[in-house]
Amino acid sequence: MTLLTPEQFFGFLSASLLITASPGPDNLLVLSIGASRGRKLGMAFGLGCGIGCLSHTLLAALGISALIAASPWAFTALKLAGGAYLIYLGWQALRSTGQLGTQTSDALPANALQLFGKGMFANAINPKVVMFFLAFLPQFVVADRGDAPWQIAQLGLIFTLQAALLFGLLGYFAGHVGRWLNRNAQAGLWLDRIAGTVFMGLGLKLIIGL
């Protein structure tokens, strides 16, 4: 088993950072909790959301491994479907109005440990995140190396760590970020545009490269 190449690592990390930073239910809820309930609780929920990605990494690595063992054509079909899904996500992001709603629910627990578990569980059972991982991670797999599950595991770990870091920082600086977003009404729109372009570019590259 070998480590990712520098091209894989930096290409994947750059795309992951852009996608994680773009407006979405998880990071907007982290922002809301941090701004309304304080840094500690915002960071707890954010770290939970990030760590929850580990379950998707395991499922993606096992699932793709089984596909490769069953049929190379099945793996190709997965990559085609993943490319189409990324293009769809990109189109949705490009069409977004960029509105940044940051309402939080009173039903959320007030304990940091409970919020950490809530974030981790909510992310782990989210079917949209499962689909995203199955579409996104294979884009950066070099099939010729013959260790796709190990590559998937490394990519998933990188995504998990950067998501936990960004969400944790967002929870910590929620008050400052919230005020900045209020002063810059177009921020969400531009973040969506960037993320949409990244999604569509990755999806097209995945399909054309097959």
SEVEXZA-762078 format. One record per atom (N, C-alpha, C): residue number from 1; atom name; x, y, z. Coordinates in Angstrom, 3 decimals. Example, Ala and Ser with C-alpha at 12.3 -4.5 7.8 and 13.67 -1.06 7.14 Angstrom:
2
   pos   site         c1         c2         c3
     1      N     13.190     -5.690      7.800
     1     CA     12.300     -4.500      7.800
     1      C     13.200     -3.300      7.800
     2      N     12.850     -2.250      7.080
     2     CA     13.670     -1.060      7.140
     2      C     12.900      0.030      7.870
//
This chain:
210
   pos   site         c1         c2         c3
     1      N      0.847     -1.198      0.000
     1     CA      0.000      0.000      0.000
     1      C      0.882      1.249      0.000
     2      N      0.581      2.159     -0.916
     2     CA      1.370      3.378     -1.057
     2      C      0.505      4.597     -0.758
     3      N      1.176      5.696     -0.475
     3     CA      0.478      6.939     -0.196
     3      C      0.037      7.607     -1.491
     4      N     -0.879      8.551     -1.349
     4     CA     -1.327      9.320     -2.503
     4      C     -0.160     10.098     -3.103
     5      N     -0.225     10.332     -4.403
     5     CA      0.790     11.168     -5.038
     5      C      0.544     12.622     -4.640
     6      N      1.540     13.486     -4.739
     6     CA      1.328     14.909     -4.438
     6      C      0.214     15.515     -5.279
     7      N      0.114     15.097     -6.551
     7     CA     -0.939     15.635     -7.412
     7      C     -2.312     15.246     -6.891
     8      N     -2.463     13.983     -6.487
     8     CA     -3.735     13.551     -5.908
     8      C     -4.046     14.317     -4.636
     9      N     -3.062     14.410     -3.751
     9     CA     -3.277     15.023     -2.439
     9      C     -3.695     16.484     -2.573
    10      N     -2.908     17.272     -3.295
    10     CA     -3.188     18.705     -3.352
    10      C     -4.409     19.013     -4.212
    11      N     -4.622     18.236     -5.276
    11     CA     -5.813     18.447     -6.090
    11      C     -7.074     18.150     -5.302
    12      N     -7.062     17.033     -4.574
    12     CA     -8.230     16.656     -3.782
    12      C     -8.446     17.620     -2.625
    13      N     -7.383     18.013     -1.935
    13     CA     -7.516     18.918     -0.803
    13      C     -8.080     20.266     -1.246
    14      N     -7.611     20.784     -2.376
    14     CA     -8.103     22.074     -2.873
    14      C     -9.595     22.008     -3.176
    15      N    -10.006     20.955     -3.880
    15     CA    -11.423     20.812     -4.206
    15      C    -12.252     20.627     -2.948
    16      N    -11.754     19.852     -2.000
    16     CA    -12.493     19.586     -0.760
    16      C    -12.696     20.860      0.049
    17      N    -11.663     21.682      0.138
    17     CA    -11.773     22.931      0.895
    17      C    -12.826     23.853      0.291
    18      N    -12.824     23.962     -1.042
    18     CA    -13.810     24.813     -1.706
    18      C    -15.225     24.308     -1.474
    19      N    -15.400     23.002     -1.595
    19     CA    -16.729     22.415     -1.436
    19      C    -17.212     22.527      0.009
    20      N    -16.336     22.274      0.971
    20     CA    -16.717     22.353      2.382
    20      C    -17.064     23.783      2.783
    21      N    -16.363     24.755      2.206
    21     CA    -16.586     26.156      2.564
    21      C    -17.835     26.733      1.927
    22      N    -18.355     26.099      0.877
    22     CA    -19.541     26.641      0.212
    22      C    -20.770     26.448      1.099
    23      N    -21.769     27.358      0.998
    23     CA    -22.936     27.281      1.881
    23      C    -23.663     25.949      1.759
    24      N    -23.994     25.372      2.892
    24     CA    -24.722     24.108      2.935
    24      C    -25.352     23.936      4.301
    25      N    -26.243     22.952      4.443
    25     CA    -26.949     22.781      5.730
    25      C    -26.017     22.610      6.926
    26      N    -24.932     21.847      6.755
    26     CA    -24.048     21.570      7.891
    26      C    -23.328     22.827      8.363
    27      N    -22.628     23.495      7.436
    27     CA    -21.837     24.637      7.905
    27      C    -22.709     25.821      8.315
    28      N    -23.892     25.960      7.722
    28     CA    -24.785     27.036      8.153
    28      C    -25.353     26.763      9.547
    29      N    -25.581     25.493      9.848
    29     CA    -26.059     25.163     11.194
    29      C    -24.949     25.340     12.221
    30      N    -23.724     24.985     11.847
    30     CA    -22.577     25.240     12.725
    30      C    -22.462     26.734     13.004
    31      N    -22.607     27.533     11.970
    31     CA    -22.532     28.987     12.115
    31      C    -23.630     29.492     13.053
    32      N    -24.838     28.977     12.869
    32     CA    -25.956     29.409     13.706
    32      C    -25.735     29.057     15.177
    33      N    -25.303     27.814     15.422
    33     CA    -25.102     27.379     16.802
    33      C    -23.973     28.164     17.454
    34      N    -22.874     28.364     16.715
    34     CA    -21.757     29.122     17.269
    34      C    -22.131     30.552     17.593
    35      N    -22.927     31.173     16.701
    35     CA    -23.309     32.570     16.904
    35      C    -24.321     32.732     18.031
    36      N    -25.244     31.762     18.170
    36     CA    -26.319     31.918     19.145
    36      C    -26.022     31.278     20.497
    37      N    -25.162     30.241     20.517
    37     CA    -24.938     29.501     21.758
    37      C    -23.488     29.488     22.224
    38      N    -22.632     30.135     21.462
    38     CA    -21.255     30.256     21.910
    38      C    -20.292     29.352     21.166
    39      N    -18.996     29.695     21.302
    39     CA    -17.953     28.997     20.568
    39      C    -17.872     27.515     20.895
    40      N    -17.963     27.189     22.168
    40     CA    -17.783     25.803     22.588
    40      C    -18.790     24.878     21.915
    41      N    -20.067     25.274     21.924
    41     CA    -21.097     24.429     21.335
    41      C    -21.015     24.423     19.817
    42      N    -20.659     25.564     19.237
    42     CA    -20.492     25.613     17.783
    42      C    -19.372     24.703     17.321
    43      N    -18.255     24.727     18.035
    43     CA    -17.135     23.861     17.689
    43      C    -17.491     22.390     17.885
    44      N    -18.225     22.074     18.958
    44     CA    -18.600     20.686     19.232
    44      C    -19.445     20.124     18.103
    45      N    -20.439     20.878     17.669
    45     CA    -21.296     20.404     16.583
    45      C    -20.507     20.309     15.277
    46      N    -19.657     21.298     15.011
    46     CA    -18.865     21.285     13.792
    46      C    -17.913     20.110     13.727
    47      N    -17.246     19.824     14.821
    47     CA    -16.333     18.675     14.852
    47      C    -17.095     17.368     14.663
    48      N    -18.289     17.293     15.239
    48     CA    -19.108     16.099     15.067
    48      C    -19.492     15.892     13.612
    49      N    -19.884     16.974     12.938
    49     CA    -20.231     16.878     11.514
    49      C    -19.042     16.387     10.699
    50      N    -17.855     16.915     10.995
    50     CA    -16.668     16.504     10.247
    50      C    -16.312     15.053     10.487
    51      N    -16.299     14.618     11.751
    51     CA    -15.933     13.243     12.084
    51      C    -16.945     12.250     11.523
    52      N    -18.188     12.688     11.354
    52     CA    -19.211     11.817     10.791
    52      C    -18.878     11.329      9.395
    53      N    -17.976     12.027      8.703
    53     CA    -17.581     11.617      7.350
    53      C    -16.806     10.296      7.346
    54      N    -16.277      9.879      8.496
    54     CA    -15.514      8.632      8.547
    54      C    -16.375      7.431      8.160
    55      N    -17.643      7.450      8.542
    55     CA    -18.517      6.328      8.196
    55      C    -18.703      6.236      6.685
    56      N    -18.799      7.392      6.023
    56     CA    -18.952      7.397      4.577
    56      C    -17.668      6.931      3.889
    57      N    -16.542      7.253      4.493
    57     CA    -15.266      6.780      3.951
    57      C    -15.214      5.259      3.965
    58      N    -15.612      4.670      5.091
    58     CA    -15.604      3.212      5.204
    58      C    -16.547      2.576      4.187
    59      N    -17.755      3.127      4.076
    59     CA    -18.723      2.578      3.127
    59      C    -18.230      2.705      1.696
    60      N    -17.640      3.846      1.365
    60     CA    -17.145      4.056      0.004
    60      C    -16.012      3.098     -0.313
    61      N    -15.074      2.929      0.630
    61     CA    -13.928      2.043      0.396
    61      C    -14.390      0.592      0.228
    62      N    -15.297      0.136      1.093
    62     CA    -15.791     -1.239      0.999
    62      C    -16.641     -1.444     -0.245
    63      N    -17.499     -0.465     -0.533
    63     CA    -18.380     -0.592     -1.687
    63      C    -17.631     -0.593     -3.004
    64      N    -16.667      0.312     -3.134
    64     CA    -15.903      0.378     -4.376
    64      C    -15.003     -0.843     -4.517
    65      N    -14.473     -1.326     -3.410
    65     CA    -13.670     -2.542     -3.441
    65      C    -14.497     -3.714     -3.954
    66      N    -15.739     -3.818     -3.459
    66     CA    -16.610     -4.911     -3.898
    66      C    -16.958     -4.785     -5.376
    67      N    -17.162     -3.553     -5.830
    67     CA    -17.478     -3.339     -7.245
    67      C    -16.323     -3.756     -8.147
    68      N    -15.115     -3.375     -7.758
    68     CA    -13.948     -3.724     -8.568
    68      C    -13.762     -5.237     -8.612
    69      N    -13.981     -5.883     -7.458
    69     CA    -13.840     -7.337     -7.415
    69      C    -14.912     -8.023     -8.261
    70      N    -16.109     -7.441     -8.277
    70     CA    -17.207     -8.054     -9.028
    70      C    -17.070     -7.825    -10.520
    71      N    -16.747     -6.595    -10.903
    71     CA    -16.673     -6.282    -12.329
    71      C    -16.058     -4.907    -12.543
    72      N    -15.019     -4.813    -13.369
    72     CA    -14.475     -3.502    -13.725
    72      C    -15.514     -2.618    -14.399
    73      N    -16.448     -3.259    -15.126
    73     CA    -17.494     -2.477    -15.790
    73      C    -18.402     -1.804    -14.769
    74      N    -18.629     -2.472    -13.648
    74     CA    -19.462     -1.877    -12.605
    74      C    -18.787     -0.635    -12.021
    75      N    -17.463     -0.698    -11.869
    75     CA    -16.730      0.460    -11.368
    75      C    -16.806      1.621    -12.366
    76      N    -16.712      1.300    -13.645
    76     CA    -16.839      2.324    -14.683
    76      C    -18.231      2.948    -14.653
    77      N    -19.245      2.100    -14.462
    77     CA    -20.612      2.608    -14.377
    77      C    -20.783      3.534    -13.176
    78      N    -20.155      3.166    -12.055
    78     CA    -20.216      4.017    -10.863
    78      C    -19.578      5.371    -11.137
    79      N    -18.439      5.372    -11.819
    79     CA    -17.767      6.637    -12.111
    79      C    -18.599      7.500    -13.055
    80      N    -19.255      6.871    -14.035
    80     CA    -20.136      7.619    -14.934
    80      C    -21.310      8.223    -14.168
    81      N    -21.928      7.413    -13.310
    81     CA    -23.046      7.913    -12.507
    81      C    -22.571      9.012    -11.561
    82      N    -21.380      8.822    -10.991
    82     CA    -20.830      9.841    -10.100
    82      C    -20.558     11.145    -10.821
    83      N    -20.021     11.053    -12.039
    83     CA    -19.773     12.257    -12.826
    83      C    -21.058     13.006    -13.118
    84      N    -22.113     12.258    -13.474
    84     CA    -23.400     12.889    -13.749
    84      C    -23.965     13.552    -12.498
    85      N    -23.784     12.902    -11.350
    85     CA    -24.292     13.464    -10.093
    85      C    -23.539     14.738     -9.712
    86      N    -22.225     14.752     -9.926
    86     CA    -21.448     15.956     -9.638
    86      C    -21.878     17.108    -10.539
    87      N    -22.146     16.809    -11.808
    87     CA    -22.617     17.850    -12.727
    87      C    -23.966     18.393    -12.254
    88      N    -24.830     17.493    -11.789
    88     CA    -26.129     17.920    -11.263
    88      C    -25.950     18.830    -10.047
    89      N    -25.068     18.438     -9.121
    89     CA    -24.814     19.273     -7.935
    89      C    -24.257     20.634     -8.345
    90      N    -23.369     20.631     -9.351
    90     CA    -22.811     21.883     -9.825
    90      C    -23.868     22.787    -10.422
    91      N    -24.769     22.207    -11.199
    91     CA    -25.846     22.996    -11.805
    91      C    -26.755     23.581    -10.730
    92      N    -27.062     22.797     -9.709
    92     CA    -27.886     23.295     -8.612
    92      C    -27.206     24.450     -7.896
    93      N    -25.892     24.344     -7.688
    93     CA    -25.155     25.410     -7.006
    93      C    -25.098     26.671     -7.856
    94      N    -24.930     26.510     -9.166
    94     CA    -24.880     27.672    -10.063
    94      C    -26.225     28.384    -10.129
    95      N    -27.302     27.637     -9.935
    95     CA    -28.641     28.227     -9.975
    95      C    -29.058     28.808     -8.629
    96      N    -28.268     28.560     -7.590
    96     CA    -28.625     29.006     -6.249
    96      C    -28.665     30.524     -6.157
    97      N    -29.538     31.020     -5.281
    97     CA    -29.621     32.468     -5.060
    97      C    -28.585     32.955     -4.072
    98      N    -27.895     31.994     -3.403
    98     CA    -26.855     32.377     -2.459
    98      C    -27.364     32.888     -1.133
    99      N    -28.643     32.661     -0.848
    99     CA    -29.194     33.122      0.424
    99      C    -28.658     32.271      1.569
   100      N    -28.212     32.936      2.617
   100     CA    -27.570     32.258      3.737
   100      C    -28.478     32.290      4.958
   101      N    -29.427     31.379      5.000
   101     CA    -30.282     31.305      6.184
   101      C    -29.516     30.669      7.330
   102      N    -29.588     31.269      8.503
   102     CA    -28.825     30.743      9.637
   102      C    -29.711     30.566     10.869
   103      N    -30.916     30.044     10.644
   103     CA    -31.802     29.807     11.780
   103      C    -31.400     28.513     12.486
   104      N    -31.403     28.528     13.789
   104     CA    -31.096     27.327     14.554
   104      C    -32.332     26.873     15.314
   105      N    -32.357     25.632     15.702
   105     CA    -33.532     25.049     16.350
   105      C    -33.351     24.999     17.854
   106      N    -34.433     25.315     18.578
   106     CA    -34.389     25.226     20.037
   106      C    -34.374     23.778     20.506
   107      N    -34.670     22.839     19.583
   107     CA    -34.721     21.432     19.969
   107      C    -33.334     20.809     20.084
   108      N    -32.302     21.498     19.613
   108     CA    -30.951     20.959     19.699
   108      C    -30.485     20.926     21.149
   109      N    -29.707     19.911     21.532
   109     CA    -29.220     19.823     22.909
   109      C    -28.267     20.961     23.243
   110      N    -28.176     21.282     24.540
   110     CA    -27.323     22.387     24.975
   110      C    -25.989     21.903     25.513
   111      N    -25.762     20.601     25.544
   111     CA    -24.519     20.023     26.049
   111      C    -23.542     19.803     24.893
   112      N    -22.260     20.154     25.105
   112     CA    -21.273     20.066     24.029
   112      C    -21.105     18.630     23.531
   113      N    -21.040     17.670     24.439
   113     CA    -20.869     16.274     24.041
   113      C    -22.075     15.781     23.255
   114      N    -23.273     16.171     23.689
   114     CA    -24.479     15.778     22.974
   114      C    -24.522     16.408     21.580
   115      N    -24.102     17.653     21.491
   115     CA    -24.085     18.318     20.187
   115      C    -23.059     17.674     19.259
   116      N    -21.923     17.271     19.805
   116     CA    -20.924     16.553     19.010
   116      C    -21.536     15.268     18.445
   117      N    -22.206     14.504     19.309
   117     CA    -22.848     13.273     18.859
   117      C    -23.954     13.539     17.859
   118      N    -24.710     14.623     18.068
   118     CA    -25.786     14.980     17.150
   118      C    -25.227     15.295     15.768
   119      N    -24.148     16.063     15.715
   119     CA    -23.538     16.403     14.433
   119      C    -22.984     15.175     13.735
   120      N    -22.318     14.313     14.487
   120     CA    -21.729     13.115     13.909
   120      C    -22.809     12.172     13.381
   121      N    -23.865     11.994     14.158
   121     CA    -24.933     11.076     13.761
   121      C    -25.693     11.626     12.558
   122      N    -25.993     12.927     12.572
   122     CA    -26.747     13.528     11.468
   122      C    -25.982     13.404     10.154
   123      N    -24.671     13.588     10.210
   123     CA    -23.858     13.464      9.007
   123      C    -23.758     12.014      8.569
   124      N    -23.586     11.107      9.529
   124     CA    -23.370      9.691      9.208
   124      C    -24.567      9.049      8.531
   125      N    -25.787      9.507      8.844
   125     CA    -26.975      8.874      8.271
   125      C    -27.552      9.671      7.097
   126      N    -26.866     10.718      6.677
   126     CA    -27.373     11.554      5.590
   126      C    -27.145     10.863      4.246
   127      N    -28.204     10.426      3.549
   127     CA    -28.002      9.726      2.277
   127      C    -27.371     10.589      1.202
   128      N    -27.571     11.910      1.286
   128     CA    -26.964     12.791      0.294
   128      C    -25.446     12.802      0.424
   129      N    -24.948     12.676      1.647
   129     CA    -23.501     12.635      1.852
   129      C    -22.935     11.311      1.329
   130      N    -23.693     10.222      1.508
   130     CA    -23.274      8.931      0.958
   130      C    -23.114      9.038     -0.549
   131      N    -24.117      9.611     -1.216
   131     CA    -24.066      9.766     -2.666
   131      C    -22.903     10.657     -3.086
   132      N    -22.677     11.719     -2.307
   132     CA    -21.584     12.630     -2.631
   132      C    -20.238     11.924     -2.559
   133      N    -20.029     11.146     -1.520
   133     CA    -18.756     10.437     -1.370
   133      C    -18.543      9.437     -2.507
   134      N    -19.589      8.702     -2.871
   134     CA    -19.467      7.727     -3.956
   134      C    -19.219      8.407     -5.299
   135      N    -19.666      9.660     -5.437
   135     CA    -19.451     10.391     -6.691
   135      C    -18.119     11.124     -6.696
   136      N    -17.753     11.690     -5.555
   136     CA    -16.604     12.600     -5.486
   136      C    -15.272     11.871     -5.352
   137      N    -15.182     10.914     -4.451
   137     CA    -13.893     10.278     -4.173
   137      C    -13.299      9.530     -5.368
   138      N    -14.100      8.772     -6.145
   138     CA    -13.486      8.055     -7.276
   138      C    -12.851      8.960     -8.315
   139      N    -13.253     10.242     -8.332
   139     CA    -12.660     11.193     -9.271
   139      C    -11.147     11.273     -9.110
   140      N    -10.658     11.033     -7.902
   140     CA     -9.233     11.206     -7.609
   140      C     -8.496      9.876     -7.445
   141      N     -9.170      8.788     -7.787
   141     CA     -8.549      7.470     -7.713
   141      C     -7.804      7.174     -9.015
   142      N     -6.562      6.736     -8.908
   142     CA     -5.777      6.313    -10.078
   142      C     -5.925      4.790    -10.171
   143      N     -6.792      4.342    -11.085
   143     CA     -7.134      2.916    -11.149
   143      C     -5.934      2.046    -11.497
   144      N     -4.989      2.579    -12.263
   144     CA     -3.831      1.786    -12.692
   144      C     -2.965      1.328    -11.530
   145      N     -3.072      1.992    -10.383
   145     CA     -2.256      1.619     -9.229
   145      C     -2.742      0.333     -8.574
   146      N     -4.003     -0.014     -8.797
   146     CA     -4.522     -1.271     -8.288
   146      C     -4.841     -1.317     -6.803
   147      N     -4.852     -0.184     -6.121
   147     CA     -5.166     -0.156     -4.686
   147      C     -6.263      0.868     -4.411
   148      N     -7.339      0.824     -5.214
   148     CA     -8.408      1.812     -5.132
   148      C     -9.018      1.940     -3.735
   149      N     -9.326      0.834     -3.038
   149     CA     -9.901      0.986     -1.688
   149      C     -8.981      1.750     -0.734
   150      N     -7.668      1.491     -0.812
   150     CA     -6.722      2.198      0.043
   150      C     -6.647      3.674     -0.340
   151      N     -6.707      3.967     -1.647
   151     CA     -6.738      5.361     -2.074
   151      C     -8.002      6.048     -1.560
   152      N     -9.143      5.359     -1.667
   152     CA    -10.410      5.906     -1.176
   152      C    -10.322      6.201      0.325
   153      N     -9.724      5.281      1.074
   153     CA     -9.599      5.469      2.522
   153      C     -8.773      6.713      2.835
   154      N     -7.674      6.908      2.114
   154     CA     -6.838      8.084      2.343
   154      C     -7.579      9.371      1.971
   155      N     -8.274      9.348      0.835
   155     CA     -9.021     10.524      0.401
   155      C    -10.120     10.862      1.404
   156      N    -10.815      9.831      1.878
   156     CA    -11.876     10.066      2.850
   156      C    -11.348     10.634      4.151
   157      N    -10.182     10.161      4.577
   157     CA     -9.582     10.682      5.804
   157      C     -9.189     12.147      5.631
   158      N     -8.636     12.480      4.478
   158     CA     -8.280     13.876      4.198
   158      C     -9.526     14.750      4.235
   159      N    -10.593     14.284      3.589
   159     CA    -11.832     15.067      3.574
   159      C    -12.369     15.248      4.992
   160      N    -12.344     14.176      5.770
   160     CA    -12.837     14.237      7.147
   160      C    -12.051     15.243      7.981
   161      N    -10.727     15.195      7.883
   161     CA     -9.888     16.089      8.684
   161      C    -10.084     17.543      8.295
   162      N    -10.128     17.829      6.980
   162     CA    -10.290     19.228      6.583
   162      C    -11.698     19.729      6.926
   163      N    -12.711     18.847      6.842
   163     CA    -14.068     19.254      7.205
   163      C    -14.168     19.535      8.700
   164      N    -13.570     18.664      9.512
   164     CA    -13.588     18.881     10.961
   164      C    -12.876     20.178     11.328
   165      N    -11.741     20.440     10.666
   165     CA    -10.990     21.666     10.938
   165      C    -11.783     22.906     10.539
   166      N    -12.344     22.905      9.319
   166     CA    -13.093     24.075      8.861
   166      C    -14.354     24.288      9.689
   167      N    -15.080     23.209      9.978
   167     CA    -16.294     23.349     10.773
   167      C    -15.974     23.799     12.195
   168      N    -14.877     23.271     12.753
   168     CA    -14.475     23.694     14.088
   168      C    -14.114     25.170     14.136
   169      N    -13.361     25.621     13.131
   169     CA    -13.005     27.040     13.051
   169      C    -14.241     27.908     12.832
   170      N    -15.170     27.404     12.015
   170     CA    -16.399     28.158     11.771
   170      C    -17.190     28.328     13.069
   171      N    -17.261     27.243     13.868
   171     CA    -17.947     27.347     15.149
   171      C    -17.262     28.333     16.088
   172      N    -15.922     28.335     16.062
   172     CA    -15.162     29.217     16.954
   172      C    -15.325     30.682     16.552
   173      N    -15.278     30.954     15.254
   173     CA    -15.349     32.341     14.773
   173      C    -16.748     32.693     14.263
   174      N    -17.769     31.968     14.719
   174     CA    -19.117     32.140     14.183
   174      C    -19.605     33.576     14.255
   175      N    -19.353     34.245     15.372
   175     CA    -19.814     35.619     15.510
   175      C    -19.201     36.533     14.471
   176      N    -17.894     36.424     14.265
   176     CA    -17.207     37.256     13.273
   176      C    -17.672     36.911     11.860
   177      N    -17.795     35.605     11.574
   177     CA    -18.226     35.181     10.245
   177      C    -19.645     35.658      9.968
   178      N    -20.525     35.531     10.961
   178     CA    -21.900     35.979     10.787
   178      C    -21.982     37.461     10.468
   179      N    -21.196     38.279     11.177
   179     CA    -21.207     39.714     10.899
   179      C    -20.650     40.010      9.512
   180      N    -19.614     39.266      9.102
   180     CA    -19.038     39.474      7.767
   180      C    -20.045     39.126      6.680
   181      N    -20.792     38.028      6.881
   181     CA    -21.793     37.628      5.899
   181      C    -22.917     38.657      5.819
   182      N    -23.274     39.237      6.952
   182     CA    -24.320     40.255      6.939
   182      C    -23.881     41.500      6.182
   183      N    -22.576     41.815      6.232
   183     CA    -22.063     42.987      5.516
   183      C    -21.810     42.691      4.038
   184      N    -21.667     41.417      3.689
   184     CA    -21.353     41.030      2.312
   184      C    -22.445     40.090      1.801
   185      N    -23.522     40.709      1.316
   185     CA    -24.695     39.942      0.922
   185      C    -24.410     38.993     -0.242
   186      N    -23.410     39.290     -1.057
   186     CA    -23.125     38.462     -2.225
   186      C    -22.160     37.321     -1.919
   187      N    -21.711     37.217     -0.669
   187     CA    -20.711     36.197     -0.345
   187      C    -21.221     34.794     -0.637
   188      N    -22.441     34.503     -0.198
   188     CA    -23.000     33.174     -0.428
   188      C    -23.159     32.862     -1.899
   189      N    -23.547     33.880     -2.673
   189     CA    -23.719     33.688     -4.109
   189      C    -22.408     33.298     -4.775
   190      N    -21.324     34.005     -4.427
   190     CA    -20.030     33.707     -5.038
   190      C    -19.467     32.373     -4.588
   191      N    -19.674     32.029     -3.330
   191     CA    -19.234     30.719     -2.850
   191      C    -19.968     29.604     -3.589
   192      N    -21.263     29.787     -3.813
   192     CA    -22.030     28.800     -4.570
   192      C    -21.532     28.701     -6.008
   193      N    -21.222     29.839     -6.601
   193     CA    -20.740     29.830     -7.987
   193      C    -19.411     29.082     -8.098
   194      N    -18.527     29.335     -7.151
   194     CA    -17.224     28.647     -7.169
   194      C    -17.408     27.150     -6.985
   195      N    -18.213     26.769     -5.981
   195     CA    -18.445     25.349     -5.730
   195      C    -19.122     24.687     -6.924
   196      N    -20.082     25.381     -7.539
   196     CA    -20.770     24.824     -8.701
   196      C    -19.824     24.585     -9.853
   197      N    -18.921     25.521    -10.077
   197     CA    -17.935     25.358    -11.150
   197      C    -17.019     24.172    -10.872
   198      N    -16.605     24.027     -9.603
   198     CA    -15.748     22.894     -9.232
   198      C    -16.479     21.579     -9.451
   199      N    -17.729     21.491     -8.998
   199     CA    -18.514     20.263     -9.160
   199      C    -18.649     19.884    -10.631
   200      N    -19.040     20.855    -11.444
   200     CA    -19.267     20.554    -12.857
   200      C    -17.965     20.191    -13.559
   201      N    -16.892     20.884    -13.205
   201     CA    -15.598     20.560    -13.808
   201      C    -15.141     19.156    -13.457
   202      N    -15.304     18.762    -12.191
   202     CA    -14.916     17.416    -11.775
   202      C    -15.787     16.359    -12.447
   203      N    -17.089     16.645    -12.523
   203     CA    -17.984     15.683    -13.156
   203      C    -17.659     15.478    -14.621
   204      N    -17.415     16.552    -15.353
   204     CA    -17.060     16.455    -16.769
   204      C    -15.730     15.733    -16.957
   205      N    -14.771     16.074    -16.104
   205     CA    -13.459     15.425    -16.197
   205      C    -13.578     13.925    -15.940
   206      N    -14.426     13.563    -14.991
   206     CA    -14.613     12.162    -14.656
   206      C    -15.198     11.387    -15.832
   207      N    -16.199     11.984    -16.501
   207     CA    -16.861     11.316    -17.628
   207      C    -15.966     11.274    -18.863
   208      N    -15.360     12.413    -19.189
   208     CA    -14.516     12.481    -20.386
   208      C    -13.276     11.619    -20.256
   209      N    -12.778     11.500    -19.017
   209     CA    -11.537     10.755    -18.808
   209      C    -11.682      9.247    -18.877
   210      N    -12.924      8.753    -18.939
   210     CA    -13.133      7.305    -18.971
   210      C    -12.844      6.731    -20.359
//
